[in-house]
Amino acid sequence: MNICIGGDLDGEVVNNREGTFFEASTIDSSKQSTYNSQSYRIGENTYRFWLCAELPYMETTEIASKHLAVKYKYLS
């Protein structure tokens, strides 16, 4: 999925990023958020999100879970 959760790039899909983190300023110099990679595994599928480091992990995980729930309607 590669969706950014929170921060300056909230909701944007960011592909082609290597590593476990990146700074939004590498995409747009006016942005300041930092993102950490987090993968979620559902069955055989792995989904990657970029979670804003400035927000609580629990908050960003709940938002990522909602994105996955839309894809997999049985998740809550």
N, CA, C and O atoms as CSV, one atom per row, in Angstrom:
chain,resi,resn,atom,element,x,y,z
A,1,MET,N,N,0.817,-1.190,0.000
A,1,MET,CA,C,0.000,0.000,0.000
A,1,MET,C,C,0.866,1.261,0.000
A,1,MET,O,O,0.606,2.199,-0.753
A,2,ASN,N,N,1.897,1.276,0.852
A,2,ASN,CA,C,2.837,2.400,0.912
A,2,ASN,C,C,2.163,3.742,1.188
A,2,ASN,O,O,2.598,4.775,0.679
A,3,ILE,N,N,1.110,3.725,1.987
A,3,ILE,CA,C,0.380,4.940,2.328
A,3,ILE,C,C,1.039,5.610,3.526
A,3,ILE,O,O,1.394,4.942,4.497
A,4,CYS,N,N,1.202,6.924,3.460
A,4,CYS,CA,C,1.715,7.689,4.597
A,4,CYS,C,C,0.573,7.929,5.583
A,4,CYS,O,O,-0.526,8.330,5.200
A,5,ILE,N,N,0.854,7.678,6.850
A,5,ILE,CA,C,-0.135,7.872,7.905
A,5,ILE,C,C,0.334,9.029,8.778
A,5,ILE,O,O,1.373,8.944,9.432
A,6,GLY,N,N,-0.447,10.120,8.783
A,6,GLY,CA,C,-0.124,11.289,9.592
A,6,GLY,C,C,0.917,12.184,8.944
A,6,GLY,O,O,1.451,11.880,7.877
A,7,GLY,N,N,1.193,13.290,9.611
A,7,GLY,CA,C,2.229,14.220,9.158
A,7,GLY,C,C,1.897,14.950,7.876
A,7,GLY,O,O,0.747,14.999,7.440
A,8,ASP,N,N,2.932,15.513,7.287
A,8,ASP,CA,C,2.792,16.344,6.083
A,8,ASP,C,C,2.277,15.603,4.861
A,8,ASP,O,O,1.658,16.207,3.986
A,9,LEU,N,N,2.523,14.310,4.793
A,9,LEU,CA,C,2.153,13.531,3.607
A,9,LEU,C,C,0.972,12.599,3.879
A,9,LEU,O,O,0.782,11.618,3.160
A,10,ASP,N,N,0.194,12.891,4.890
A,10,ASP,CA,C,-0.912,12.025,5.292
A,10,ASP,C,C,-1.790,11.633,4.106
A,10,ASP,O,O,-2.292,12.486,3.374
A,11,GLY,N,N,-1.962,10.323,3.934
A,11,GLY,CA,C,-2.826,9.799,2.878
A,11,GLY,C,C,-2.151,9.619,1.528
A,11,GLY,O,O,-2.718,8.984,0.638
A,12,GLU,N,N,-0.957,10.164,1.358
A,12,GLU,CA,C,-0.265,10.026,0.075
A,12,GLU,C,C,0.412,8.666,-0.028
A,12,GLU,O,O,0.903,8.123,0.962
A,13,VAL,N,N,0.429,8.128,-1.236
A,13,VAL,CA,C,1.119,6.872,-1.508
A,13,VAL,C,C,2.541,7.220,-1.942
A,13,VAL,O,O,2.752,8.002,-2.869
A,14,VAL,N,N,3.500,6.626,-1.255
A,14,VAL,CA,C,4.911,6.880,-1.556
A,14,VAL,C,C,5.571,5.549,-1.901
A,14,VAL,O,O,5.843,4.732,-1.022
A,15,ASN,N,N,5.821,5.346,-3.178
A,15,ASN,CA,C,6.468,4.126,-3.671
A,15,ASN,C,C,7.952,4.377,-3.892
A,15,ASN,O,O,8.424,5.512,-3.835
A,16,ASN,N,N,8.658,3.320,-4.139
A,16,ASN,CA,C,10.076,3.377,-4.509
A,16,ASN,C,C,10.966,3.985,-3.437
A,16,ASN,O,O,11.949,4.654,-3.754
A,17,ARG,N,N,10.635,3.762,-2.187
A,17,ARG,CA,C,11.480,4.186,-1.071
A,17,ARG,C,C,12.146,2.956,-0.490
A,17,ARG,O,O,11.477,1.974,-0.170
A,18,GLU,N,N,13.447,3.004,-0.355
A,18,GLU,CA,C,14.205,1.916,0.249
A,18,GLU,C,C,14.470,2.276,1.704
A,18,GLU,O,O,14.425,3.446,2.082
A,19,GLY,N,N,14.742,1.273,2.504
A,19,GLY,CA,C,15.089,1.516,3.892
A,19,GLY,C,C,13.890,1.505,4.814
A,19,GLY,O,O,12.776,1.164,4.417
A,20,THR,N,N,14.143,1.887,6.057
A,20,THR,CA,C,13.103,1.819,7.080
A,20,THR,C,C,12.553,3.182,7.470
A,20,THR,O,O,11.621,3.252,8.271
A,21,PHE,N,N,13.097,4.259,6.935
A,21,PHE,CA,C,12.550,5.577,7.217
A,21,PHE,C,C,12.913,6.540,6.089
A,21,PHE,O,O,13.821,6.284,5.298
A,22,PHE,N,N,12.182,7.652,6.035
A,22,PHE,CA,C,12.538,8.744,5.129
A,22,PHE,C,C,11.973,10.032,5.678
A,22,PHE,O,O,11.056,10.018,6.500
A,23,GLU,N,N,12.514,11.137,5.229
A,23,GLU,CA,C,12.028,12.456,5.621
A,23,GLU,C,C,11.217,13.034,4.471
A,23,GLU,O,O,11.613,12.941,3.308
A,24,ALA,N,N,10.078,13.631,4.808
A,24,ALA,CA,C,9.195,14.196,3.796
A,24,ALA,C,C,9.900,15.258,2.961
A,24,ALA,O,O,9.524,15.493,1.812
A,25,SER,N,N,10.910,15.897,3.521
A,25,SER,CA,C,11.641,16.942,2.798
A,25,SER,C,C,12.347,16.402,1.567
A,25,SER,O,O,12.707,17.176,0.680
A,26,THR,N,N,12.556,15.078,1.489
A,26,THR,CA,C,13.163,14.507,0.280
A,26,THR,C,C,12.184,14.500,-0.890
A,26,THR,O,O,12.586,14.366,-2.046
A,27,ILE,N,N,10.889,14.646,-0.581
A,27,ILE,CA,C,9.849,14.709,-1.612
A,27,ILE,C,C,9.473,16.166,-1.889
A,27,ILE,O,O,9.293,16.567,-3.038
A,28,ASP,N,N,9.359,16.941,-0.823
A,28,ASP,CA,C,8.977,18.348,-0.921
A,28,ASP,C,C,9.734,19.103,0.171
A,28,ASP,O,O,9.534,18.844,1.358
A,29,SER,N,N,10.586,20.019,-0.219
A,29,SER,CA,C,11.456,20.715,0.737
A,29,SER,C,C,10.691,21.516,1.787
A,29,SER,O,O,11.269,21.896,2.806
A,30,SER,N,N,9.415,21.779,1.564
A,30,SER,CA,C,8.628,22.520,2.553
A,30,SER,C,C,8.031,21.610,3.638
A,30,SER,O,O,7.432,22.098,4.596
A,31,LYS,N,N,8.192,20.302,3.488
A,31,LYS,CA,C,7.643,19.326,4.444
A,31,LYS,C,C,8.699,18.950,5.476
A,31,LYS,O,O,9.895,18.962,5.185
A,32,GLN,N,N,8.238,18.611,6.705
A,32,GLN,CA,C,9.192,18.337,7.776
A,32,GLN,C,C,9.004,16.993,8.470
A,32,GLN,O,O,9.847,16.615,9.284
A,33,SER,N,N,7.963,16.277,8.189
A,33,SER,CA,C,7.680,15.022,8.891
A,33,SER,C,C,8.710,13.944,8.559
A,33,SER,O,O,9.328,13.951,7.495
A,34,THR,N,N,8.872,13.025,9.500
A,34,THR,CA,C,9.716,11.849,9.323
A,34,THR,C,C,8.814,10.623,9.372
A,34,THR,O,O,7.893,10.559,10.186
A,35,TYR,N,N,9.077,9.652,8.502
A,35,TYR,CA,C,8.244,8.458,8.420
A,35,TYR,C,C,9.065,7.197,8.633
A,35,TYR,O,O,10.182,7.070,8.132
A,36,ASN,N,N,8.493,6.272,9.383
A,36,ASN,CA,C,9.087,4.960,9.614
A,36,ASN,C,C,8.247,3.913,8.900
A,36,ASN,O,O,7.018,3.984,8.896
A,37,SER,N,N,8.917,2.948,8.301
A,37,SER,CA,C,8.234,1.866,7.611
A,37,SER,C,C,7.672,0.865,8.615
A,37,SER,O,O,8.331,0.506,9.591
A,38,GLN,N,N,6.455,0.426,8.361
A,38,GLN,CA,C,5.841,-0.619,9.180
A,38,GLN,C,C,5.095,-1.555,8.245
A,38,GLN,O,O,4.298,-1.117,7.417
A,39,SER,N,N,5.359,-2.837,8.383
A,39,SER,CA,C,4.689,-3.839,7.553
A,39,SER,C,C,3.670,-4.600,8.378
A,39,SER,O,O,3.884,-4.877,9.558
A,40,TYR,N,N,2.561,-4.932,7.742
A,40,TYR,CA,C,1.499,-5.727,8.361
A,40,TYR,C,C,1.259,-6.924,7.463
A,40,TYR,O,O,1.152,-6.793,6.243
A,41,ARG,N,N,1.178,-8.073,8.070
A,41,ARG,CA,C,0.991,-9.307,7.311
A,41,ARG,C,C,-0.406,-9.844,7.554
A,41,ARG,O,O,-0.832,-10.023,8.695
A,42,ILE,N,N,-1.119,-10.101,6.448
A,42,ILE,CA,C,-2.445,-10.697,6.509
A,42,ILE,C,C,-2.410,-11.907,5.589
A,42,ILE,O,O,-2.337,-11.779,4.367
A,43,GLY,N,N,-2.464,-13.074,6.199
A,43,GLY,CA,C,-2.325,-14.301,5.412
A,43,GLY,C,C,-0.978,-14.316,4.726
A,43,GLY,O,O,0.057,-14.179,5.378
A,44,GLU,N,N,-0.984,-14.479,3.439
A,44,GLU,CA,C,0.250,-14.500,2.663
A,44,GLU,C,C,0.650,-13.124,2.145
A,44,GLU,O,O,1.698,-12.985,1.514
A,45,ASN,N,N,-0.162,-12.112,2.399
A,45,ASN,CA,C,0.080,-10.771,1.873
A,45,ASN,C,C,0.743,-9.879,2.915
A,45,ASN,O,O,0.390,-9.909,4.094
A,46,THR,N,N,1.703,-9.088,2.462
A,46,THR,CA,C,2.365,-8.116,3.323
A,46,THR,C,C,2.073,-6.728,2.785
A,46,THR,O,O,2.231,-6.472,1.592
A,47,TYR,N,N,1.646,-5.830,3.666
A,47,TYR,CA,C,1.312,-4.451,3.304
A,47,TYR,C,C,2.219,-3.512,4.075
A,47,TYR,O,O,2.395,-3.652,5.286
A,48,ARG,N,N,2.791,-2.556,3.363
A,48,ARG,CA,C,3.724,-1.618,3.969
A,48,ARG,C,C,3.070,-0.241,4.066
A,48,ARG,O,O,2.424,0.231,3.131
A,49,PHE,N,N,3.258,0.382,5.217
A,49,PHE,CA,C,2.790,1.744,5.455
A,49,PHE,C,C,3.978,2.582,5.915
A,49,PHE,O,O,4.986,2.054,6.385
A,50,TRP,N,N,3.840,3.879,5.772
A,50,TRP,CA,C,4.810,4.836,6.302
A,50,TRP,C,C,4.128,5.577,7.443
A,50,TRP,O,O,3.218,6.374,7.213
A,51,LEU,N,N,4.565,5.318,8.676
A,51,LEU,CA,C,3.956,5.915,9.858
A,51,LEU,C,C,4.745,7.134,10.292
A,51,LEU,O,O,5.970,7.079,10.405
A,52,CYS,N,N,4.048,8.236,10.536
A,52,CYS,CA,C,4.687,9.474,10.962
A,52,CYS,C,C,5.335,9.264,12.331
A,52,CYS,O,O,4.668,8.867,13.286
A,53,ALA,N,N,6.621,9.530,12.418
A,53,ALA,CA,C,7.375,9.324,13.657
A,53,ALA,C,C,6.968,10.302,14.751
A,53,ALA,O,O,7.209,10.035,15.929
A,54,GLU,N,N,6.362,11.416,14.395
A,54,GLU,CA,C,5.977,12.418,15.381
A,54,GLU,C,C,4.643,12.108,16.060
A,54,GLU,O,O,4.265,12.797,17.008
A,55,LEU,N,N,3.936,11.099,15.599
A,55,LEU,CA,C,2.656,10.702,16.198
A,55,LEU,C,C,2.837,9.431,17.016
A,55,LEU,O,O,3.743,8.643,16.748
A,56,PRO,N,N,1.973,9.226,18.021
A,56,PRO,CA,C,2.057,7.982,18.793
A,56,PRO,C,C,1.843,6.759,17.901
A,56,PRO,O,O,0.971,6.752,17.033
A,57,TYR,N,N,2.654,5.729,18.133
A,57,TYR,CA,C,2.592,4.509,17.341
A,57,TYR,C,C,1.189,3.903,17.356
A,57,TYR,O,O,0.700,3.446,16.323
A,58,MET,N,N,0.550,3.900,18.510
A,58,MET,CA,C,-0.794,3.312,18.623
A,58,MET,C,C,-1.790,4.030,17.703
A,58,MET,O,O,-2.633,3.393,17.071
A,59,GLU,N,N,-1.685,5.333,17.638
A,59,GLU,CA,C,-2.593,6.127,16.791
A,59,GLU,C,C,-2.392,5.803,15.311
A,59,GLU,O,O,-3.363,5.601,14.581
A,60,THR,N,N,-1.144,5.754,14.871
A,60,THR,CA,C,-0.883,5.477,13.453
A,60,THR,C,C,-1.236,4.034,13.093
A,60,THR,O,O,-1.686,3.760,11.980
A,61,THR,N,N,-1.033,3.120,14.028
A,61,THR,CA,C,-1.389,1.720,13.789
A,61,THR,C,C,-2.901,1.557,13.640
A,61,THR,O,O,-3.362,0.778,12.805
A,62,GLU,N,N,-3.663,2.280,14.435
A,62,GLU,CA,C,-5.126,2.217,14.319
A,62,GLU,C,C,-5.573,2.719,12.950
A,62,GLU,O,O,-6.483,2.147,12.348
A,63,ILE,N,N,-4.951,3.771,12.458
A,63,ILE,CA,C,-5.308,4.304,11.137
A,63,ILE,C,C,-4.942,3.303,10.042
A,63,ILE,O,O,-5.723,3.076,9.118
A,64,ALA,N,N,-3.752,2.705,10.147
A,64,ALA,CA,C,-3.343,1.686,9.171
A,64,ALA,C,C,-4.314,0.514,9.194
A,64,ALA,O,O,-4.654,-0.036,8.147
A,65,SER,N,N,-4.761,0.133,10.385
A,65,SER,CA,C,-5.728,-0.968,10.513
A,65,SER,C,C,-7.031,-0.644,9.798
A,65,SER,O,O,-7.656,-1.527,9.212
A,66,LYS,N,N,-7.438,0.609,9.843
A,66,LYS,CA,C,-8.666,1.016,9.143
A,66,LYS,C,C,-8.500,0.887,7.633
A,66,LYS,O,O,-9.428,0.474,6.936
A,67,HIS,N,N,-7.311,1.241,7.123
A,67,HIS,CA,C,-7.044,1.072,5.687
A,67,HIS,C,C,-7.130,-0.400,5.308
A,67,HIS,O,O,-7.694,-0.753,4.273
A,68,LEU,N,N,-6.567,-1.249,6.154
A,68,LEU,CA,C,-6.606,-2.689,5.886
A,68,LEU,C,C,-8.026,-3.237,6.011
A,68,LEU,O,O,-8.405,-4.151,5.278
A,69,ALA,N,N,-8.804,-2.688,6.930
A,69,ALA,CA,C,-10.181,-3.143,7.117
A,69,ALA,C,C,-11.023,-2.873,5.869
A,69,ALA,O,O,-11.915,-3.653,5.536
A,70,VAL,N,N,-10.740,-1.778,5.188
A,70,VAL,CA,C,-11.448,-1.482,3.945
A,70,VAL,C,C,-11.103,-2.531,2.891
A,70,VAL,O,O,-11.964,-2.971,2.129
A,71,LYS,N,N,-9.833,-2.921,2.861
A,71,LYS,CA,C,-9.396,-3.918,1.882
A,71,LYS,C,C,-9.913,-5.301,2.258
A,71,LYS,O,O,-10.325,-6.068,1.388
A,72,TYR,N,N,-9.894,-5.616,3.534
A,72,TYR,CA,C,-10.350,-6.899,4.047
A,72,TYR,C,C,-11.520,-6.641,4.982
A,72,TYR,O,O,-11.319,-6.463,6.184
A,73,LYS,N,N,-12.712,-6.619,4.465
A,73,LYS,CA,C,-13.891,-6.163,5.196
A,73,LYS,C,C,-14.144,-6.898,6.499
A,73,LYS,O,O,-14.917,-6.425,7.332
A,74,TYR,N,N,-13.517,-8.031,6.688
A,74,TYR,CA,C,-13.749,-8.801,7.914
A,74,TYR,C,C,-12.875,-8.329,9.082
A,74,TYR,O,O,-13.090,-8.770,10.211
A,75,LEU,N,N,-11.900,-7.450,8.847
A,75,LEU,CA,C,-11.066,-6.962,9.956
A,75,LEU,C,C,-11.818,-5.894,10.745
A,75,LEU,O,O,-12.670,-5.191,10.201
A,76,SER,N,N,-11.502,-5.782,12.005
A,76,SER,CA,C,-12.116,-4.701,12.808
A,76,SER,C,C,-11.051,-3.905,13.517
A,76,SER,O,O,-11.366,-2.958,14.238
